[in-house]
Every structure is written in C-alpha cells, then in structure tokens.
Amino acid sequence: MEEMWGYVAANAGADTLKLMLKSEPDLPFDKRFAVMQIECRKKTKNKIPELLANDRFLFPKAISAEQCTHQQVAQFHASLFQPTDSVLDMTMGLGVDSYYISQRVASLKAIELDEEIAAAGAHNYAFTVVNADSVAWLTQTAHRAAHQHIPHRNPPRKTVPYTPRRAEKTPESARRRRLLSFRHHIG
C-alpha cells in the first residue's frame, strides 16, 4: 500500500488519462485504483480540503468524490448537535458529515451498506464504522439505539421541498401530523 501512496503523491498533478495509457506493467498495486485516488483528490480539493490534508485519505469509489458533502455543509450539520450527544449516522457514504459531527459529539457510530465504502471509512476515521443495512441493524438493536443514539441521515441529493397542505380535521389527519412531526425529529 505504501508504494501506491508514493505513486499517488508523485503523480498528483499528472494527467490521469495519460497515466492510464502509460505502460507500467510491474507496479505492485492496482494502477486503476491509484489513478482513481489521484482523480478523486483533484475533484475534491476545494470540497474537503481538511480531510485531504491526510495524504492517506482513501476514496473507495469514484462516485464517492462526486456525492460527498462539502466540508462547510458538514460543519453546519455538526453545529446542530450538542457535545453530550451520541449519534448514529445511518448512511455514512464517504463520511464527511460523520467526521465533522464526531468532532463535536460524545460518540458517533456510522453505518454503511456498501462493504468497500465501509472499509474505507474504517481506514479514514477514528469513529466506529459498521458495514450493515442500517434499517436492519437498527431493528436488531432497537432497544439500545432508541436510548443511546440520535439518528442522523444525509438527505437525498435532489429532493423537492415538502409543502404541507391544510390539515383536515379528522383522526387520520391528526395521525398523519404526528407521523410527520416524528419524521421531522429523526431527520
């Protein structure tokens, strides 16, 4: 792995397409993966500069660079928590939100369904990363999670803002309002 990081550092400013076309058959690592690291670092240099100060920050997949939260947005998300909070991030992704939230709260556990992304998160961060389906994990540990964690999830990227309609005065509309209120509190 050290050879790969040396290659990434040595080729940080290189044209990644030319690197891929260059014949280097004796490299002791996956060249495509190393070039992807270079490409992802270029794409995110202004998006997550603090995390990229770690020259061993690992991108599990190219799409992670595209989908990750901007550092300033993640810092805002972190500001919504109290230092005494314990947080469960149910959709870790690249872990930018989790990282900044973990800097502010008492404890944070992040869950990620994708095995490669979870492994990269365990490599990149000091907080606990669990490779699991978050809903199944939460269901299996509901009694602990309900009392120990404040769930946090990243919102879908392209959402339409929710605009409530005028409430009807029926028992069903009251149940719907309670459900929407609950969803608001859990994120």
Z-matrix of the N, CA and C atoms (Angstrom, degrees):
N
C 1 1.447
C 2 1.532 1 110.80
N 3 1.318 2 117.26 1 -34.34
C 4 1.462 3 120.24 2 179.70
C 5 1.527 4 111.24 3 -61.46
N 6 1.346 5 116.45 4 -36.66
C 7 1.462 6 119.68 5 178.21
C 8 1.526 7 110.59 6 -62.01
N 9 1.341 8 115.56 7 -40.29
C 10 1.461 9 119.42 8 179.62
C 11 1.530 10 110.75 9 -63.50
N 12 1.344 11 117.16 10 -44.62
C 13 1.462 12 119.73 11 -178.94
C 14 1.520 13 110.89 12 -64.69
N 15 1.313 14 117.35 13 -35.22
C 16 1.459 15 120.78 14 175.16
C 17 1.518 16 111.49 15 -63.63
N 18 1.326 17 116.59 16 -41.20
C 19 1.468 18 122.57 17 177.93
C 20 1.530 19 110.07 18 -63.71
N 21 1.332 20 116.23 19 -43.85
C 22 1.470 21 121.23 20 179.36
C 23 1.531 22 109.93 21 -61.10
N 24 1.314 23 117.19 22 -46.20
C 25 1.470 24 120.92 23 -179.63
C 26 1.528 25 111.28 24 -65.39
N 27 1.320 26 116.38 25 -42.72
C 28 1.472 27 120.66 26 -177.97
C 29 1.526 28 112.33 27 -67.35
N 30 1.332 29 117.01 28 -26.27
C 31 1.467 30 121.25 29 -176.07
C 32 1.526 31 112.83 30 -112.85
N 33 1.319 32 117.03 31 20.43
C 34 1.469 33 121.38 32 -175.87
C 35 1.523 34 113.23 33 -55.46
N 36 1.316 35 117.87 34 -35.88
C 37 1.460 36 120.77 35 -178.65
C 38 1.517 37 114.23 36 -97.77
N 39 1.314 38 117.21 37 2.79
C 40 1.464 39 121.30 38 -175.26
C 41 1.526 40 112.22 39 -74.48
N 42 1.305 41 115.08 40 158.61
C 43 1.464 42 122.71 41 173.37
C 44 1.527 43 106.90 42 -75.12
N 45 1.323 44 117.32 43 116.16
C 46 1.467 45 120.52 44 -173.71
C 47 1.526 46 112.24 45 -66.67
N 48 1.317 47 118.33 46 -31.41
C 49 1.460 48 120.46 47 177.20
C 50 1.532 49 110.21 48 -65.03
N 51 1.335 50 116.62 49 -44.08
C 52 1.465 51 120.27 50 177.82
C 53 1.525 52 111.17 51 -64.52
N 54 1.339 53 116.82 52 -36.87
C 55 1.466 54 119.81 53 176.90
C 56 1.527 55 111.14 54 -61.44
N 57 1.322 56 115.93 55 -42.97
C 58 1.468 57 119.54 56 -179.62
C 59 1.527 58 111.20 57 -65.32
N 60 1.316 59 117.60 58 -33.80
C 61 1.462 60 120.78 59 -178.32
C 62 1.531 61 112.37 60 -80.84
N 63 1.308 62 116.75 61 -19.35
C 64 1.466 63 121.41 62 -178.89
C 65 1.533 64 109.78 63 -71.07
N 66 1.310 65 116.69 64 131.89
C 67 1.462 66 121.50 65 -179.96
C 68 1.525 67 110.02 66 -77.73
N 69 1.311 68 115.91 67 116.62
C 70 1.464 69 123.14 68 177.74
C 71 1.531 70 107.91 69 -140.42
N 72 1.333 71 117.41 70 70.11
C 73 1.464 72 120.60 71 -171.93
C 74 1.529 73 115.18 72 -70.55
N 75 1.312 74 118.92 73 -18.06
C 76 1.463 75 120.52 74 -173.55
C 77 1.528 76 114.04 75 -99.77
N 78 1.301 77 118.08 76 16.00
C 79 1.463 78 119.84 77 179.24
C 80 1.530 79 109.45 78 -68.50
N 81 1.335 80 117.82 79 135.77
C 82 1.471 81 120.71 80 -178.20
C 83 1.541 82 113.65 81 -85.08
N 84 1.318 83 117.41 82 22.02
C 85 1.465 84 122.17 83 -179.88
C 86 1.517 85 108.39 84 -148.84
N 87 1.319 86 115.90 85 170.15
C 88 1.461 87 122.08 86 179.64
C 89 1.536 88 108.45 87 -75.11
N 90 1.298 89 115.95 88 109.35
C 91 1.464 90 121.18 89 -176.42
C 92 1.531 91 111.36 90 -62.43
N 93 1.327 92 117.31 91 -39.83
C 94 1.472 93 119.86 92 179.62
C 95 1.518 94 111.10 93 -59.45
N 96 1.332 95 115.76 94 -40.97
C 97 1.459 96 119.81 95 179.97
C 98 1.535 97 110.60 96 -66.41
N 99 1.323 98 117.14 97 -41.73
C 100 1.465 99 121.38 98 179.07
C 101 1.531 100 110.97 99 -64.04
N 102 1.319 101 117.06 100 -43.29
C 103 1.463 102 120.66 101 179.49
C 104 1.531 103 109.89 102 -66.68
N 105 1.326 104 116.62 103 -35.68
C 106 1.467 105 119.60 104 175.83
C 107 1.530 106 110.27 105 -61.82
N 108 1.343 107 117.79 106 -37.80
C 109 1.469 108 120.93 107 177.78
C 110 1.526 109 109.85 108 -60.79
N 111 1.328 110 116.14 109 -43.95
C 112 1.470 111 121.01 110 179.42
C 113 1.527 112 110.27 111 -62.22
N 114 1.317 113 115.51 112 -46.63
C 115 1.465 114 120.82 113 -178.77
C 116 1.532 115 111.24 114 -62.76
N 117 1.313 116 116.96 115 -44.61
C 118 1.472 117 120.84 116 179.91
C 119 1.525 118 111.31 117 -64.78
N 120 1.305 119 117.47 118 -39.18
C 121 1.463 120 120.88 119 178.15
C 122 1.528 121 110.68 120 -62.81
N 123 1.329 122 116.34 121 -39.39
C 124 1.469 123 120.03 122 177.87
C 125 1.528 124 110.72 123 -64.50
N 126 1.331 125 116.14 124 -43.37
C 127 1.472 126 120.55 125 -177.62
C 128 1.527 127 112.46 126 -66.52
N 129 1.320 128 116.85 127 -29.69
C 130 1.467 129 119.90 128 -172.99
C 131 1.527 130 114.12 129 -109.03
N 132 1.327 131 117.38 130 8.23
C 133 1.471 132 119.23 131 -175.28
C 134 1.528 133 112.65 132 -58.09
N 135 1.324 134 118.61 133 -32.26
C 136 1.467 135 121.47 134 177.82
C 137 1.523 136 112.26 135 -97.17
N 138 1.310 137 116.93 136 -10.46
C 139 1.457 138 121.88 137 -176.46
C 140 1.536 139 111.62 138 -89.29
N 141 1.329 140 116.54 139 -41.36
C 142 1.475 141 120.74 140 -178.67
C 143 1.536 142 110.76 141 -136.91
N 144 1.324 143 117.64 142 57.52
C 145 1.469 144 119.55 143 -175.49
C 146 1.530 145 114.09 144 -61.07
N 147 1.320 146 117.67 145 -35.20
C 148 1.467 147 119.30 146 -179.02
C 149 1.525 148 111.18 147 -64.56
N 150 1.317 149 116.86 148 -42.74
C 151 1.468 150 120.13 149 179.09
C 152 1.522 151 111.47 150 -67.95
N 153 1.335 152 116.61 151 -34.79
C 154 1.460 153 120.23 152 -179.48
C 155 1.528 154 112.52 153 -74.56
N 156 1.326 155 117.98 154 -8.90
C 157 1.460 156 120.28 155 173.00
C 158 1.527 157 109.75 156 -63.36
N 159 1.321 158 116.44 157 -23.83
C 160 1.469 159 122.19 158 172.41
C 161 1.527 160 106.65 159 -80.75
N 162 1.323 161 117.43 160 106.80
C 163 1.469 162 120.17 161 -175.92
C 164 1.519 163 113.35 162 -70.40
N 165 1.333 164 117.30 163 -2.53
C 166 1.473 165 121.97 164 175.76
C 167 1.539 166 111.62 165 -107.78
N 168 1.334 167 115.95 166 12.67
C 169 1.473 168 119.08 167 178.37
C 170 1.520 169 108.23 168 -62.35
N 171 1.327 170 116.70 169 125.35
C 172 1.452 171 122.78 170 -171.81
C 173 1.526 172 111.85 171 -105.31
N 174 1.313 173 116.02 172 127.89
C 175 1.467 174 122.20 173 173.01
C 176 1.522 175 107.61 174 -96.78
N 177 1.332 176 118.24 175 120.61
C 178 1.466 177 119.90 176 -177.83
C 179 1.526 178 113.39 177 -73.86
N 180 1.318 179 116.16 178 -33.59
C 181 1.465 180 122.04 179 -177.74
C 182 1.526 181 107.93 180 -147.90
N 183 1.317 182 116.41 181 153.94
C 184 1.464 183 120.36 182 -179.13
C 185 1.530 184 111.54 183 -61.90
N 186 1.303 185 116.85 184 -36.17
C 187 1.472 186 119.90 185 -177.64
C 188 1.534 187 111.26 186 -65.43
N 189 1.322 188 117.28 187 -23.17
C 190 1.474 189 120.36 188 178.22
C 191 1.520 190 111.41 189 -59.57
N 192 1.327 191 116.77 190 -36.83
C 193 1.463 192 120.57 191 179.06
C 194 1.514 193 111.16 192 -66.92
N 195 1.314 194 116.20 193 -34.97
C 196 1.472 195 120.93 194 -178.58
C 197 1.528 196 111.16 195 -74.16
N 198 1.323 197 116.40 196 -38.68
C 199 1.460 198 120.78 197 -171.59
C 200 1.520 199 114.67 198 -91.88
N 201 1.317 200 118.30 199 -10.60
C 202 1.463 201 119.13 200 -173.85
C 203 1.535 202 111.84 201 -68.54
N 204 1.298 203 114.06 202 152.98
C 205 1.460 204 122.19 203 178.98
C 206 1.519 205 110.08 204 -72.21
N 207 1.316 206 116.53 205 141.34
C 208 1.471 207 121.35 206 175.25
C 209 1.527 208 108.41 207 -65.73
N 210 1.305 209 116.43 208 143.92
C 211 1.460 210 123.19 209 -178.82
C 212 1.532 211 112.45 210 -51.75
N 213 1.329 212 118.09 211 -44.86
C 214 1.472 213 120.50 212 -178.36
C 215 1.524 214 111.73 213 -67.69
N 216 1.315 215 117.51 214 -35.48
C 217 1.468 216 120.49 215 177.22
C 218 1.523 217 109.27 216 -67.53
N 219 1.320 218 117.23 217 -42.93
C 220 1.461 219 121.38 218 178.55
C 221 1.535 220 111.16 219 -62.60
N 222 1.319 221 116.81 220 -38.08
C 223 1.466 222 120.03 221 177.26
C 224 1.531 223 110.52 222 -65.04
N 225 1.329 224 116.49 223 -37.35
C 226 1.465 225 119.38 224 175.72
C 227 1.526 226 110.01 225 -64.58
N 228 1.332 227 117.10 226 -46.35
C 229 1.476 228 120.06 227 178.18
C 230 1.526 229 109.88 228 -55.80
N 231 1.320 230 117.29 229 -42.96
C 232 1.467 231 121.37 230 -179.61
C 233 1.524 232 111.45 231 -62.64
N 234 1.323 233 117.15 232 -33.94
C 235 1.472 234 120.40 233 -178.58
C 236 1.529 235 112.40 234 -66.22
N 237 1.316 236 117.61 235 -14.36
C 238 1.468 237 121.61 236 -179.25
C 239 1.533 238 112.39 237 -80.67
N 240 1.319 239 116.53 238 -7.15
C 241 1.467 240 121.43 239 -177.44
C 242 1.518 241 110.79 240 -105.93
N 243 1.336 242 114.60 241 157.96
C 244 1.461 243 122.07 242 178.37
C 245 1.529 244 109.41 243 -98.74
N 246 1.325 245 118.24 244 152.08
C 247 1.471 246 121.03 245 -179.49
C 248 1.533 247 114.06 246 -60.02
N 249 1.311 248 117.40 247 -21.73
C 250 1.472 249 120.56 248 -179.64
C 251 1.530 250 112.71 249 -89.63
N 252 1.326 251 118.02 250 -4.43
C 253 1.470 252 121.62 251 -176.70
C 254 1.522 253 112.18 252 -71.50
N 255 1.331 254 114.16 253 148.59
C 256 1.457 255 122.65 254 166.93
C 257 1.518 256 105.18 255 -112.46
N 258 1.330 257 117.12 256 130.15
C 259 1.464 258 120.78 257 -170.14
C 260 1.520 259 110.43 258 -122.30
N 261 1.316 260 114.22 259 141.06
C 262 1.456 261 122.83 260 173.69
C 263 1.517 262 107.24 261 -115.43
N 264 1.335 263 117.79 262 110.81
C 265 1.466 264 122.09 263 175.93
C 266 1.526 265 105.94 264 -91.48
N 267 1.310 266 115.70 265 111.08
C 268 1.463 267 120.91 266 -172.92
C 269 1.527 268 113.80 267 -83.54
N 270 1.331 269 117.69 268 -9.55
C 271 1.466 270 121.53 269 -179.58
C 272 1.524 271 108.21 270 -141.58
N 273 1.322 272 117.38 271 75.02
C 274 1.455 273 121.72 272 -170.64
C 275 1.525 274 114.52 273 -60.54
N 276 1.314 275 118.49 274 -45.00
C 277 1.460 276 119.80 275 -173.98
C 278 1.516 277 109.99 276 59.83
N 279 1.323 278 118.37 277 -139.10
C 280 1.464 279 121.38 278 179.70
C 281 1.522 280 111.73 279 -68.51
N 282 1.323 281 117.81 280 -18.12
C 283 1.462 282 120.98 281 172.98
C 284 1.517 283 115.97 282 92.54
N 285 1.317 284 117.91 283 14.48
C 286 1.465 285 120.06 284 -178.32
C 287 1.527 286 110.23 285 -64.80
N 288 1.334 287 116.84 286 -48.54
C 289 1.474 288 119.66 287 176.73
C 290 1.523 289 109.95 288 -59.36
N 291 1.309 290 116.77 289 -47.40
C 292 1.468 291 121.24 290 -178.58
C 293 1.522 292 111.33 291 -57.72
N 294 1.323 293 116.86 292 -42.32
C 295 1.459 294 120.55 293 -179.37
C 296 1.532 295 110.93 294 -59.58
N 297 1.315 296 117.06 295 -51.25
C 298 1.468 297 119.44 296 -176.94
C 299 1.525 298 112.01 297 -69.67
N 300 1.320 299 116.97 298 -36.61
C 301 1.461 300 119.32 299 176.70
C 302 1.528 301 109.57 300 -65.18
N 303 1.329 302 117.35 301 -40.33
C 304 1.474 303 120.64 302 -179.27
C 305 1.529 304 111.86 303 -63.16
N 306 1.321 305 117.41 304 -25.41
C 307 1.462 306 121.05 305 178.57
C 308 1.529 307 111.60 306 -73.43
N 309 1.328 308 116.20 307 -17.54
C 310 1.470 309 120.73 308 -173.64
C 311 1.532 310 113.38 309 -107.17
N 312 1.320 311 118.20 310 -26.96
C 313 1.467 312 121.14 311 -170.86
C 314 1.528 313 112.32 312 -104.81
N 315 1.337 314 114.96 313 169.77
C 316 1.466 315 120.49 314 -179.68
C 317 1.526 316 111.69 315 -66.88
N 318 1.330 317 116.76 316 -40.71
C 319 1.469 318 119.41 317 178.80
C 320 1.526 319 109.16 318 -156.10
N 321 1.324 320 114.43 319 153.78
C 322 1.454 321 120.75 320 178.34
C 323 1.516 322 108.77 321 -143.81
N 324 1.319 323 115.13 322 135.81
C 325 1.456 324 122.04 323 173.30
C 326 1.519 325 105.64 324 -123.83
N 327 1.330 326 116.60 325 132.64
C 328 1.462 327 121.28 326 -179.17
C 329 1.522 328 109.35 327 -115.69
N 330 1.318 329 115.55 328 138.43
C 331 1.458 330 121.25 329 179.11
C 332 1.521 331 108.07 330 -116.30
N 333 1.324 332 115.85 331 135.66
C 334 1.466 333 121.93 332 179.25
C 335 1.521 334 108.82 333 -139.44
N 336 1.320 335 115.73 334 128.68
C 337 1.459 336 122.07 335 -178.21
C 338 1.525 337 112.23 336 -71.36
N 339 1.313 338 117.98 337 -41.72
C 340 1.463 339 122.37 338 -176.31
C 341 1.534 340 109.95 339 -74.07
N 342 1.322 341 116.37 340 123.57
C 343 1.465 342 121.73 341 -175.49
C 344 1.533 343 112.90 342 -61.65
N 345 1.330 344 117.82 343 -42.30
C 346 1.469 345 120.82 344 -179.94
C 347 1.530 346 111.54 345 -66.38
N 348 1.322 347 116.23 346 -41.21
C 349 1.464 348 120.08 347 179.89
C 350 1.524 349 110.33 348 -67.75
N 351 1.330 350 117.20 349 -40.09
C 352 1.470 351 120.83 350 177.02
C 353 1.527 352 110.60 351 -62.83
N 354 1.326 353 117.49 352 -42.05
C 355 1.473 354 120.83 353 179.39
C 356 1.535 355 110.76 354 -64.04
N 357 1.327 356 116.93 355 -40.78
C 358 1.466 357 120.37 356 177.09
C 359 1.526 358 110.17 357 -63.99
N 360 1.324 359 117.36 358 -40.43
C 361 1.465 360 121.02 359 177.54
C 362 1.523 361 111.56 360 -61.53
N 363 1.329 362 117.01 361 -41.86
C 364 1.466 363 120.75 362 177.82
C 365 1.535 364 110.40 363 -64.30
N 366 1.323 365 117.02 364 -33.77
C 367 1.475 366 121.64 365 177.20
C 368 1.537 367 111.12 366 -71.24
N 369 1.328 368 116.89 367 -41.41
C 370 1.464 369 122.14 368 -172.22
C 371 1.524 370 115.10 369 -80.44
N 372 1.330 371 118.00 370 -27.72
C 373 1.464 372 120.24 371 -168.35
C 374 1.522 373 113.02 372 -127.33
N 375 1.336 374 115.00 373 160.34
C 376 1.465 375 121.84 374 178.76
C 377 1.526 376 112.26 375 -88.40
N 378 1.332 377 118.55 376 -20.01
C 379 1.464 378 119.63 377 -179.05
C 380 1.536 379 110.49 378 -75.54
N 381 1.319 380 115.79 379 165.79
C 382 1.463 381 121.89 380 -178.44
C 383 1.516 382 110.86 381 -74.05
N 384 1.324 383 115.61 382 130.80
C 385 1.465 384 122.10 383 176.35
C 386 1.520 385 107.62 384 -119.57
N 387 1.329 386 115.95 385 127.71
C 388 1.458 387 122.11 386 -179.95
C 389 1.522 388 108.27 387 -113.16
N 390 1.327 389 116.49 388 129.58
C 391 1.460 390 121.44 389 175.22
C 392 1.528 391 107.34 390 -91.12
N 393 1.340 392 115.48 391 101.86
C 394 1.461 393 120.09 392 -177.53
C 395 1.519 394 109.61 393 -164.72
N 396 1.307 395 115.27 394 165.26
C 397 1.455 396 121.38 395 168.89
C 398 1.521 397 105.71 396 -75.29
N 399 1.324 398 117.66 397 118.97
C 400 1.470 399 120.54 398 -172.22
C 401 1.524 400 113.01 399 -62.38
N 402 1.321 401 117.90 400 -36.69
C 403 1.467 402 119.95 401 -179.82
C 404 1.521 403 109.58 402 -68.40
N 405 1.329 404 117.46 403 -43.65
C 406 1.465 405 120.60 404 177.99
C 407 1.529 406 110.38 405 -64.19
N 408 1.341 407 116.60 406 -43.15
C 409 1.457 408 120.26 407 179.21
C 410 1.520 409 110.65 408 -61.75
N 411 1.323 410 116.57 409 -44.15
C 412 1.460 411 120.90 410 -179.49
C 413 1.523 412 110.78 411 -65.15
N 414 1.318 413 116.43 412 -39.59
C 415 1.463 414 120.45 413 178.44
C 416 1.522 415 110.76 414 -63.63
N 417 1.339 416 116.52 415 -42.56
C 418 1.469 417 121.15 416 -178.55
C 419 1.524 418 112.32 417 -69.56
N 420 1.300 419 117.52 418 -27.85
C 421 1.463 420 120.89 419 -177.56
C 422 1.524 421 111.23 420 -119.59
N 423 1.326 422 116.83 421 31.14
C 424 1.466 423 121.82 422 -173.04
C 425 1.524 424 113.02 423 -56.56
N 426 1.301 425 118.25 424 -42.26
C 427 1.468 426 119.27 425 -177.59
C 428 1.519 427 111.82 426 -63.64
N 429 1.336 428 118.62 427 -37.27
C 430 1.468 429 121.05 428 177.08
C 431 1.523 430 110.87 429 -74.67
N 432 1.335 431 116.29 430 -47.75
C 433 1.467 432 120.47 431 -174.90
C 434 1.525 433 111.53 432 -63.39
N 435 1.305 434 117.32 433 -37.33
C 436 1.463 435 119.87 434 -178.42
C 437 1.521 436 111.95 435 -65.35
N 438 1.328 437 116.47 436 -26.76
C 439 1.462 438 119.89 437 -176.78
C 440 1.522 439 113.72 438 -103.71
N 441 1.330 440 118.15 439 -15.67
C 442 1.456 441 119.68 440 -173.36
C 443 1.519 442 114.76 441 -114.27
N 444 1.322 443 119.74 442 -18.51
C 445 1.458 444 120.83 443 -172.03
C 446 1.526 445 112.02 444 -129.75
N 447 1.309 446 115.26 445 148.78
C 448 1.458 447 122.30 446 169.57
C 449 1.518 448 105.16 447 -100.83
N 450 1.337 449 119.02 448 111.27
C 451 1.464 450 118.05 449 -178.36
C 452 1.525 451 112.23 450 -62.55
N 453 1.320 452 115.85 451 141.74
C 454 1.456 453 122.96 452 174.81
C 455 1.514 454 107.24 453 -135.61
N 456 1.295 455 116.22 454 133.18
C 457 1.455 456 118.92 455 174.76
C 458 1.506 457 107.78 456 -137.45
N 459 1.316 458 115.01 457 148.93
C 460 1.456 459 119.69 458 176.77
C 461 1.514 460 107.64 459 -76.30
N 462 1.316 461 118.59 460 134.66
C 463 1.457 462 119.39 461 178.19
C 464 1.522 463 110.36 462 -69.95
N 465 1.344 464 117.06 463 152.99
C 466 1.465 465 118.74 464 174.83
C 467 1.529 466 109.06 465 -56.18
N 468 1.324 467 117.38 466 148.15
C 469 1.455 468 121.30 467 -173.08
C 470 1.525 469 114.02 468 -68.47
N 471 1.301 470 119.01 469 -40.12
C 472 1.466 471 120.56 470 -177.07
C 473 1.529 472 108.67 471 -115.92
N 474 1.309 473 115.58 472 87.61
C 475 1.452 474 119.99 473 -178.34
C 476 1.510 475 110.43 474 -112.65
N 477 1.301 476 114.93 475 156.78
C 478 1.456 477 121.98 476 174.13
C 479 1.527 478 105.95 477 -98.91
N 480 1.324 479 118.87 478 129.18
C 481 1.460 480 120.12 479 -178.69
C 482 1.526 481 111.27 480 -57.65
N 483 1.307 482 116.44 481 140.92
C 484 1.453 483 122.24 482 178.86
C 485 1.521 484 109.06 483 -78.14
N 486 1.316 485 116.44 484 126.05
C 487 1.454 486 121.93 485 176.64
C 488 1.527 487 107.54 486 -119.65
N 489 1.331 488 117.73 487 108.10
C 490 1.457 489 119.16 488 -177.75
C 491 1.529 490 111.86 489 -69.36
N 492 1.326 491 114.61 490 143.40
C 493 1.466 492 119.45 491 174.30
C 494 1.521 493 108.84 492 -86.78
N 495 1.301 494 115.67 493 165.41
C 496 1.465 495 119.01 494 177.12
C 497 1.519 496 109.04 495 -59.10
N 498 1.306 497 115.18 496 131.66
C 499 1.463 498 119.95 497 -176.56
C 500 1.523 499 110.55 498 -70.64
N 501 1.323 500 114.46 499 137.16
C 502 1.456 501 119.70 500 174.71
C 503 1.521 502 107.47 501 -86.74
N 504 1.305 503 116.44 502 153.35
C 505 1.453 504 119.92 503 -178.23
C 506 1.523 505 109.53 504 -96.52
N 507 1.345 506 114.33 505 72.21
C 508 1.466 507 121.33 506 177.44
C 509 1.520 508 107.52 507 -135.13
N 510 1.332 509 117.71 508 159.68
C 511 1.472 510 119.08 509 177.11
C 512 1.533 511 111.74 510 -58.70
N 513 1.333 512 117.66 511 -34.96
C 514 1.460 513 120.95 512 179.45
C 515 1.530 514 111.52 513 -64.98
N 516 1.335 515 118.05 514 -40.16
C 517 1.468 516 119.64 515 179.53
C 518 1.528 517 110.58 516 -68.69
N 519 1.335 518 118.15 517 -33.28
C 520 1.465 519 120.70 518 176.82
C 521 1.526 520 109.89 519 -65.73
N 522 1.341 521 117.27 520 -40.88
C 523 1.458 522 120.95 521 177.68
C 524 1.524 523 110.27 522 -64.28
N 525 1.325 524 117.47 523 -40.39
C 526 1.457 525 122.45 524 178.83
C 527 1.536 526 110.68 525 -62.95
N 528 1.351 527 117.58 526 -41.74
C 529 1.461 528 121.28 527 178.60
C 530 1.527 529 111.03 528 -63.29
N 531 1.343 530 116.72 529 -42.07
C 532 1.466 531 119.97 530 178.03
C 533 1.523 532 110.46 531 -62.97
N 534 1.330 533 117.70 532 -41.45
C 535 1.459 534 122.22 533 179.54
C 536 1.528 535 110.55 534 -64.06
N 537 1.342 536 116.85 535 -44.92
C 538 1.468 537 120.16 536 178.53
C 539 1.528 538 110.86 537 -63.76
N 540 1.322 539 116.59 538 -38.80
C 541 1.455 540 120.38 539 178.15
C 542 1.527 541 110.01 540 -63.29
N 543 1.345 542 117.54 541 -42.77
C 544 1.462 543 122.11 542 178.27
C 545 1.523 544 109.90 543 -62.09
N 546 1.329 545 117.60 544 -45.18
C 547 1.449 546 120.76 545 -179.96
C 548 1.526 547 110.87 546 -62.22
N 549 1.327 548 116.38 547 -36.99
C 550 1.464 549 120.33 548 178.37
C 551 1.531 550 110.84 549 -61.67
N 552 1.331 551 116.87 550 -41.05
C 553 1.462 552 120.87 551 -177.23
C 554 1.514 553 113.70 552 -73.31
N 555 1.328 554 117.57 553 -28.34
C 556 1.472 555 118.71 554 -179.80
C 557 1.515 556 111.97 555 -94.32
N 558 1.306 557 118.64 556 -1.07
C 559 1.466 558 120.84 557 173.79
C 560 1.467 559 111.89 558 98.51
